[in-house]
Amino acid sequence: MAKVAFLGLGVMGGPMARHLAAKGHDVTVYNRTKAKADDWVKAHGGKAAATPREAAEGQEIVFACVGNDDDLRQVTTGPDGAFAAMGKGAVFVDHTTASAEVARELASAAGKAGFGFIDAPVSGGQAGAENGVLTVMCGGDADTFARVEPVIGSYARACRLLGPVGAGQLAKMMNQICIAGLVQGLSEAVHFGKQAGLDIEAVLDVISKGAAGSWQMENRGKTMNQGKFDFGFAVDWMRKDLSIVLAEARRNKAKLPVTALVDQFYAEVQSMGGGRWDTSSLIARLEK
């Protein structure tokens, strides 16, 4: 069992840290809102720290799952950041969906200080975190990855090293590109079927068994038809992710016309007051 810290106890981080504690790891937690960390400790044991630096002191692995690049810098290299307290041979594992650029920046800082860094964004949403079945896409060196993979397995059903530092974030960008196109296609299909007077649930039951089938169809098709959009990953967060994708595409000259268009469709959903709706709410803009 490992001595670990977890920085960030949101809808993803809180359950991930819980699985670490349930597997017997010695867990210290930090959250920007201290009351949330205190409540987590009351529910799951372990210790709460007042700062990321305090949380990281003496730990073998420090995990983070925060909002964006700036939040990540704040908990790592900012005042009272974790990096100042991490010892030689420790590993920092970042589960934030952030830029490949910040992953490389922080890995360089970690290397100079004598500890490892793995960028490890996740897919599977809140339900995946709650149930301990996340998919984890990692970037870093093989030896460092081998040390943390068994611990990540506390809340993951799939965890793979995909290349050097930054590769995990780039893989997550591919993931979000796929989701954006799939959700828009499903939205249009459901909208078309309703306009045509079809029994949407019956049609989805049939076509989900064929080439059109997808996780989105199985898990969101019927709720999209019902106008229910409270199933986890919010539009605001998807737009943050797509902004990272589109910025990277400008750097590497990738052409993403559909992704750019869907990003604007999500902006319309935000303007409708749907920033906290889940990503399947793309259909709402077709039915307004």
VOVOMI-753255 format. One line per field, with one value per residue: x, y, z of N, C-alpha, C in turn; residue in three letters. Coordinates in steps of 0.2 Angstrom, whole numbers. Each point is the difference from the previous one (the first is absolute). Example, Ala and Ser with C-alpha at 12.3 -4.5 7.8 and 13.67 -1.06 7.14 Angstrom:
nxx: [66  -2]
nyy: [-28  5]
nzz: [39  -4]
caxx: [-4  4]
cayy: [6  6]
cazz: [0  1]
cxx: [4  -4]
cyy: [6  5]
czz: [0  3]
aa: [ALA  SER]
***
This chain:
nxx: [4  -2  4  -6  0  -6  1  -6  -5  0  -4  6  3  -5  -4  5  0  -6  1  5  -4  -5  5  0  0  6  -6  3  -5  0  -4  -1  -6  3  -6  1  6  -3  -5  5  4  -5  -1  7  1  6  3  -2  3  3  6  1  4  -4  -5  4  1  6  -3  -2  -7  0  -7  -2  -6  3  -1  6  4  -4  -6  2  2  -5  -2  3  0  -6  -2  4  3  -3  2  -1  -4  0  1  7  -2  -3  -6  0  -7  0  -6  2  -5  6  5  3  -1  -6  -2  3  -4  -5  0  1  -5  -4  2  0  -5  1  -6  -4  -2  -6  -2  -6  -3  -6  -3  -7  2  -4  -4  4  1  -6  -1  5  -3  4  1  7  1  6  3  6  5  2  6  -1  -2  5  2  -4  1  3  2  1  2  1  1  4  -3  2  7  2  6  -1  5  4  2  -6  3  0  2  5  0  0  4  3  0  2  4  2  0  3  3  1  1  4  3  1  2  3  2  0  3  4  2  1  4  3  -1  6  0  3  -3  -5  0  2  -5  -2  1  -1  -4  0  2  -6  1  -1  5  1  -1  4  4  0  -1  -2  5  3  -3  2  5  4  2  -1  3  2  5  1  -4  0  0  -5  -2  2  -2  -6  1  2  -5  -4  3  -1  -6  -1  2  -4  -4  -3  -4  -4  -3  -1  6  3  -4  2  6  -1  -2  5  3  -4  2  7  -1  -3  6  3  4  -5  -3  -1  5  -4  1  5  -4  1  6  -1  -2  4]
nyy: [-6  6  5  3  5  3  4  2  2  1  1  1  5  2  -3  3  5  0  -2  5  4  -2  1  4  5  3  3  5  4  3  5  3  -3  2  2  0  2  4  2  1  3  4  0  1  4  -1  4  6  3  5  -2  1  4  2  -1  3  3  -3  2  -6  1  5  -1  2  3  5  7  4  2  6  -4  -3  6  3  -6  1  5  2  6  -4  -1  -6  3  5  -5  -1  -6  -1  -2  5  0  5  -1  3  0  7  2  1  4  -2  7  1  -6  2  5  -4  -4  6  3  -5  0  6  -1  -5  2  -5  0  -2  2  0  3  1  -5  1  7  4  -3  1  7  0  -3  4  3  4  4  -2  5  -4  5  -2  -1  -5  1  7  -1  -4  5  4  -4  -4  5  2  -6  4  4  -4  -1  6  -2  5  -2  6  2  4  4  1  -7  0  7  -1  -6  4  4  -5  -2  6  0  -7  2  5  -3  -4  4  3  -6  -2  7  0  -6  1  6  -2  -4  5  4  -6  1  -2  -7  6  -2  -1  6  3  -4  2  7  -1  -5  5  2  2  -6  3  1  5  -4  -4  5  3  -4  -5  2  0  -5  -2  3  -5  5  -5  -3  5  -2  6  3  3  -7  -2  6  -1  -6  2  5  -5  -3  5  2  -7  0  6  -3  -5  5  -4  -3  4  0  -7  -1  4  -3  -6  3  2  -6  -2  5  -2  -7  3  3  -6  0  -4  4  -1  1  -6  -3  -4  5  -2  -5  3  2  -7  0  6]
nzz: [0  -3  2  0  -5  1  -5  3  4  -6  -5  -2  3  3  -5  -4  4  0  -6  0  4  -4  -4  5  -5  2  1  -3  2  -6  2  -5  0  5  1  -7  1  5  -4  -5  4  2  -6  -2  5  2  -3  3  -6  3  -3  -7  2  5  -4  -3  6  -2  -5  -1  0  -4  1  -6  1  -3  0  0  -5  1  1  -5  -3  2  -1  -5  -4  2  3  4  -6  -3  -5  4  1  -7  3  0  -6  3  -1  -5  1  -6  3  0  -3  -2  -1  -6  -2  4  -3  -6  1  2  -6  -4  4  -1  -7  0  3  -5  -2  0  -6  1  -6  3  -5  2  -2  0  1  3  -4  -4  2  1  -6  -1  -5  2  -5  0  -3  0  2  -2  4  -3  2  -1  -6  -1  3  -4  -5  4  2  -6  0  5  -5  -3  -6  -2  -1  -5  0  -3  4  -2  5  1  0  7  0  -4  4  6  -4  -3  7  2  -4  2  6  -2  -5  5  5  -4  -2  6  1  -6  2  7  -1  -5  4  4  -4  -1  7  1  2  3  5  -4  -3  6  3  -6  -2  7  -3  -4  -6  1  3  6  4  -4  -5  2  2  -6  -5  5  3  -5  -2  6  -3  2  4  5  -5  4  -4  2  -3  5  3  -4  1  7  0  -3  5  4  -3  0  6  2  -3  3  5  -1  -1  5  -5  4  -6  1  3  -5  -5  2  1  -6  -1  4  -4  -5  2  0  -6  0  4  -5  2  4  -6  -1  -3  2  3  -4  1  6  -3  -1  6  0]
caxx: [-4  4  -1  -2  -4  -4  -1  -6  -6  -6  -5  4  6  -3  0  6  4  -4  2  6  -1  -3  5  5  5  0  -2  0  -3  0  -5  0  -4  2  -5  -1  5  -2  -6  3  4  -6  -3  4  6  6  2  -1  5  -2  3  3  6  -1  -3  5  6  1  -4  3  -3  -5  -4  -4  -5  -3  -4  3  7  2  -1  5  6  -1  1  7  6  -2  2  -2  -1  3  7  5  0  0  7  2  -3  -7  -3  -6  -4  -5  -6  -4  0  4  3  6  5  1  3  7  3  0  5  7  2  1  6  5  -1  1  -6  -3  -6  -4  -6  -4  -7  -5  -7  -5  -5  -2  -2  6  4  -4  1  7  1  2  5  5  5  6  7  6  4  -3  1  -5  -7  -1  0  -6  -6  -4  -3  -5  -5  -5  -7  0  -1  5  5  5  5  -1  6  4  -4  -4  -4  -7  -4  -2  -4  -7  -3  -3  -6  -5  -1  -5  -6  -3  -3  -5  -6  -4  -3  -6  -5  -3  -4  -6  -4  -3  -5  -6  -4  -3  -6  2  1  7  3  0  5  6  1  2  6  6  3  3  6  -1  0  6  -1  -5  -7  -2  -1  -3  -5  -7  0  0  -7  -5  2  3  7  4  4  7  4  -3  2  6  6  1  2  7  4  1  4  7  1  1  6  5  0  3  8  3  -3  -6  -6  -5  -6  -6  1  -1  -7  -4  2  -5  -7  0  -1  -7  -3  1  -4  -6  -1  2  7  1  -3  5  2  -5  -5  0  -6  -4  0  -4  -7  -2]
cayy: [6  6  6  4  6  1  7  2  -5  2  -6  -5  -1  -3  -7  -3  0  -5  -7  -1  -2  -6  -5  0  5  5  5  7  3  8  3  8  1  -4  -3  -6  -5  -2  -5  -7  -4  -3  -5  -5  -1  3  7  6  5  7  2  -6  -1  -4  -6  -4  -2  -7  -4  -4  2  5  0  6  0  7  2  2  1  4  -3  -5  3  2  -6  -3  5  6  0  -5  -5  -7  -2  3  -5  -7  -3  -4  -7  1  1  4  -3  5  -2  5  0  6  1  -4  5  0  -6  0  5  -2  -6  2  3  -6  -4  4  -1  -6  -5  -2  3  -3  3  -5  2  -6  0  -4  4  -1  -7  -4  1  -2  -8  -2  -4  5  -2  5  1  3  2  0  -5  -7  -2  3  -3  -7  1  3  -3  -4  5  3  -6  0  3  -1  -6  0  5  -2  5  1  3  5  5  3  -4  -1  5  0  -5  2  4  -4  -2  6  1  -5  1  6  -3  -5  3  4  -4  -3  5  1  -6  0  5  -3  -6  3  3  -5  -4  -6  -2  0  -5  -7  1  0  -6  -4  2  0  -6  0  4  7  0  3  1  6  -2  -5  3  7  1  1  6  6  0  3  7  -1  2  1  -6  0  5  6  4  5  -3  -2  5  1  -6  1  5  -3  -4  4  3  -5  -1  6  -1  -6  1  -4  3  -2  4  -2  2  7  2  -3  5  6  -2  0  7  1  -3  4  6  -2  -1  -7  -1  -5  -6  -5  1  -3  6  3  -1  6  5  -1  0  6]
cazz: [0  -1  3  -6  1  -5  0  -4  1  -4  -2  -2  5  6  -1  -1  6  4  -2  3  7  1  -2  5  -1  5  -4  3  -5  0  -4  1  5  6  3  -4  2  6  -1  -3  5  4  -4  -2  4  -3  2  -4  1  -1  -6  -4  2  6  -3  -4  4  2  -4  -6  -7  1  -6  0  -5  1  -6  -6  0  5  6  1  2  7  5  -1  1  3  7  4  -4  2  -3  5  5  -2  0  -6  -1  0  -7  0  -5  -1  -3  -3  -8  -1  -6  0  2  8  3  -1  5  7  0  0  6  5  -1  3  7  2  0  -7  -2  -5  -2  0  0  1  -3  3  3  7  1  -1  6  5  -1  0  -7  -5  -5  2  -5  3  -3  4  -2  1  7  4  -1  3  7  2  -3  5  5  -5  0  6  -3  -7  -3  -6  1  -4  -2  -7  -3  5  3  -5  -5  3  -1  -7  -1  3  -5  -4  3  0  -7  -2  4  -3  -6  1  3  -5  -4  4  1  -6  -2  4  -3  -6  2  3  -5  -4  3  1  7  1  5  -4  -6  3  2  -6  -3  5  -1  -7  -1  3  7  4  7  1  -2  6  6  0  -5  2  5  -5  -3  5  2  6  -2  6  1  1  -3  -2  -7  2  0  -7  -4  2  -3  -7  -1  0  -6  -6  1  -2  -7  -3  1  -4  -7  -1  -2  4  -1  3  7  1  0  6  5  0  2  7  2  0  6  6  0  2  7  1  2  5  -3  -2  -7  -5  -1  -7  -3  2  -4  -6  2  3]
cxx: [4  -2  -2  -3  -5  -2  -6  -5  -6  -4  5  5  -3  -1  6  4  -4  2  7  0  -3  5  5  6  -1  -1  0  -4  0  -6  0  -5  1  -6  -1  5  -1  -5  2  3  -5  -3  4  7  6  1  -2  6  -2  2  2  7  0  -2  6  6  0  -4  4  -3  -5  -4  -4  -5  -4  -3  3  7  2  -1  6  7  -1  1  7  6  -2  2  -4  -2  3  7  5  1  2  8  2  -2  -8  -3  -7  -4  -6  -6  -4  0  3  3  6  6  2  3  7  4  1  5  7  2  0  7  6  0  1  -5  -4  -7  -4  -6  -5  -7  -4  -6  -4  -5  -1  -2  7  4  -4  1  7  1  3  5  5  5  6  6  5  5  -2  2  -4  -7  -1  0  -7  -6  -4  -4  -6  -6  -5  -7  0  -1  5  5  6  5  0  6  3  -5  -4  -5  -7  -5  -2  -5  -7  -3  -3  -7  -6  -2  -6  -7  -4  -4  -6  -6  -4  -4  -6  -6  -4  -4  -6  -5  -4  -6  -7  -4  -4  -5  2  0  7  3  0  6  7  2  2  6  6  4  4  6  -1  1  6  -2  -5  -7  -3  -2  -3  -6  -7  -1  0  -7  -5  2  3  8  4  4  8  4  -3  2  5  7  2  3  7  4  1  4  7  1  1  6  6  0  3  8  2  -3  -5  -6  -6  -6  -6  0  -1  -7  -4  2  -5  -7  0  0  -7  -4  1  -4  -7  -1  2  7  1  -4  5  1  -6  -6  1  -7  -5  0  -4  -7  -3  -5]
cyy: [6  5  5  6  1  8  1  -6  2  -7  -6  -2  -3  -7  -4  -1  -5  -7  -1  -2  -7  -6  0  4  5  7  7  4  8  2  8  2  -5  -4  -7  -5  -3  -5  -7  -4  -3  -6  -6  -1  4  7  5  5  7  2  -6  -1  -5  -7  -4  -2  -7  -6  -4  3  6  1  7  0  7  2  1  1  5  -3  -5  3  2  -5  -3  5  6  0  -5  -6  -6  -1  2  -5  -7  -2  -3  -7  0  0  4  -3  5  -3  5  0  7  0  -5  4  0  -6  0  5  -2  -6  2  3  -6  -4  4  -1  -7  -5  0  4  -4  4  -6  2  -6  1  -5  4  -2  -7  -5  1  -3  -8  -2  -4  6  -3  6  0  4  2  0  -6  -7  -2  4  -2  -7  1  2  -4  -5  5  3  -5  0  3  0  -7  -1  6  -2  6  1  4  5  5  4  -4  -2  5  0  -6  2  5  -4  -3  5  1  -5  1  6  -2  -5  3  5  -4  -4  5  1  -6  0  6  -2  -5  3  4  -4  -4  -7  -1  0  -5  -7  0  -1  -7  -5  2  0  -7  -1  5  7  0  3  1  6  -2  -5  4  7  0  1  6  6  0  3  7  0  1  1  -6  1  6  6  3  5  -3  -3  6  2  -5  2  6  -2  -4  5  4  -4  -1  6  -1  -6  0  -5  4  -4  4  -2  2  7  2  -2  4  6  -2  -1  7  2  -2  4  6  -1  -1  -7  -1  -6  -7  -5  1  -3  6  3  0  6  5  -1  0  6  4]
czz: [0  4  -6  3  -6  0  -5  1  -3  -1  -3  5  6  0  -1  6  5  -2  2  7  1  -2  6  0  6  -4  4  -6  1  -5  1  5  6  2  -4  2  7  0  -3  6  5  -3  -1  3  -3  4  -5  1  -2  -7  -4  3  6  -2  -3  4  2  -4  -6  -6  2  -6  0  -5  1  -7  -6  1  6  7  1  2  7  5  -1  1  3  7  4  -5  2  -2  5  6  -2  0  -6  0  0  -7  1  -6  -1  -4  -3  -7  -1  -7  0  2  7  2  -1  4  7  1  1  7  5  -1  3  8  2  1  -7  -1  -5  -2  -1  0  -1  -4  3  5  7  2  0  7  6  1  0  -7  -5  -5  1  -6  2  -4  5  -1  4  8  5  0  4  8  2  -3  5  4  -4  -1  5  -3  -8  -2  -6  2  -4  -2  -7  -3  5  3  -5  -4  3  -1  -8  -2  2  -5  -5  2  -1  -8  -2  3  -3  -6  1  3  -5  -5  3  1  -6  -2  4  -2  -6  1  3  -5  -5  3  2  8  1  4  -4  -5  3  2  -6  -2  4  -1  -6  0  3  8  3  7  1  -2  6  6  0  -5  3  5  -5  -2  6  3  7  -1  7  2  -1  -4  -3  -6  2  0  -7  -4  2  -4  -8  -2  0  -6  -6  0  -2  -8  -4  0  -5  -7  -2  -2  4  -2  4  8  1  0  6  6  0  1  7  3  0  6  6  0  1  7  2  2  5  -2  -2  -8  -4  -1  -7  -3  1  -5  -7  1  3  -5]
aa: [MET  ALA  LYS  VAL  ALA  PHE  LEU  GLY  LEU  GLY  VAL  MET  GLY  GLY  PRO  MET  ALA  ARG  HIS  LEU  ALA  ALA  LYS  GLY  HIS  ASP  VAL  THR  VAL  TYR  ASN  ARG  THR  LYS  ALA  LYS  ALA  ASP  ASP  TRP  VAL  LYS  ALA  HIS  GLY  GLY  LYS  ALA  ALA  ALA  THR  PRO  ARG  GLU  ALA  ALA  GLU  GLY  GLN  GLU  ILE  VAL  PHE  ALA  CYS  VAL  GLY  ASN  ASP  ASP  ASP  LEU  ARG  GLN  VAL  THR  THR  GLY  PRO  ASP  GLY  ALA  PHE  ALA  ALA  MET  GLY  LYS  GLY  ALA  VAL  PHE  VAL  ASP  HIS  THR  THR  ALA  SER  ALA  GLU  VAL  ALA  ARG  GLU  LEU  ALA  SER  ALA  ALA  GLY  LYS  ALA  GLY  PHE  GLY  PHE  ILE  ASP  ALA  PRO  VAL  SER  GLY  GLY  GLN  ALA  GLY  ALA  GLU  ASN  GLY  VAL  LEU  THR  VAL  MET  CYS  GLY  GLY  ASP  ALA  ASP  THR  PHE  ALA  ARG  VAL  GLU  PRO  VAL  ILE  GLY  SER  TYR  ALA  ARG  ALA  CYS  ARG  LEU  LEU  GLY  PRO  VAL  GLY  ALA  GLY  GLN  LEU  ALA  LYS  MET  MET  ASN  GLN  ILE  CYS  ILE  ALA  GLY  LEU  VAL  GLN  GLY  LEU  SER  GLU  ALA  VAL  HIS  PHE  GLY  LYS  GLN  ALA  GLY  LEU  ASP  ILE  GLU  ALA  VAL  LEU  ASP  VAL  ILE  SER  LYS  GLY  ALA  ALA  GLY  SER  TRP  GLN  MET  GLU  ASN  ARG  GLY  LYS  THR  MET  ASN  GLN  GLY  LYS  PHE  ASP  PHE  GLY  PHE  ALA  VAL  ASP  TRP  MET  ARG  LYS  ASP  LEU  SER  ILE  VAL  LEU  ALA  GLU  ALA  ARG  ARG  ASN  LYS  ALA  LYS  LEU  PRO  VAL  THR  ALA  LEU  VAL  ASP  GLN  PHE  TYR  ALA  GLU  VAL  GLN  SER  MET  GLY  GLY  GLY  ARG  TRP  ASP  THR  SER  SER  LEU  ILE  ALA  ARG  LEU  GLU  LYS]
***
